[in-house]
Amino acid sequence: MDERQLRILRELGELGSVTAVAEALLVTPSAISQQLRLLQRAIPVPLTERQGRRLVLTDAGQALAGAAIEVETALERARHSVDAFVDRPDGEVSVAAFHSAASAFFPLLLRAFAAPGGPRLSLADADVVQDDFPPLTREYDLVLAHRLEHTPTWPRTVTATPLLHEPLDVALPADHPLAEKRRLTPRDVADQTWITAHDGFPVVATIDAIATAAGRPLRLAHRINEFAVVAEAVAAGGGLALMPRWTMRPHPALVLRPLSGVRARRHIDALHRPERTARGAVRTVLTELRRAAETIRAPG
């Protein structure tokens, strides 16, 4: 049995005929009769009986119709609860982000929603390979993910809201001989020692592109994912590295130089399952993420 069948039974008890119930529910009498037959199949005793031209409820039918009132009341309460959950402006919103995005976006979100009455944030870092970002949307309302511009777009199972299209620059010590150049080429940096991420992370593909453009493999000395640690390693003379231009705080001992000859940019997107934005609080946080991206983005 389902909610509609129970409602039909209840209406039949009040109106006394299939035709009257059909008119009240704006359907055909045959549709009403079909639903009554389906309901009867699930019940071991008769629910209706004929009294002249009228179709009336048996004692069992009256008992079930009475229960139908309770079912409709409970369902209506449930709908109101869902509506309240969906529309609640101070609902909890979970956000996961890879490390450099978390460093840039999380403080802005926390300040934006510091006052009571707005969404309650639940923040988490998630340092995963590119293919593992979409599955995170099962656990979190919003997932800040990154991919290189020449890699496949995100799967259709998730919705992606673009936030930043961020250049990746070469980070080197301020006193490095190459720091005097305003722009670097793959050949400029091909004979340098490099620090890069572990395999499977977006930056590695750009390192490979530099090697291809230079016509020789790069010397990869260290594998470090966290850009804050990479910055310290570069400052200590551990090698050059690719660093995001906007989402990393400037390091006093480093300079960043743009790279010519390769596509050194990454997309930063907010991923979510389509149904998540049915909640007003999630939409509010997503709007604030777009506003935060404008703040993070450097001029030009």
PyMOL commands that set and color helices and strands:
alter all, ss='L'
color gray80, all
select helices_A, chain A and resi 3-15+18-25+29-41+59-87+99-112+130-136+177-180+186-189+202-214+227-235+274-278+280-296
alter helices_A, ss='H'
color red, helices_A
select strands_A, chain A and resi 48-51+54-57+92-97+120-125+142-148+159-173+193-196+219-223+240-244+254-257+265-272
alter strands_A, ss='S'
color yellow, strands_A
deselect
rebuild
show_as cartoon
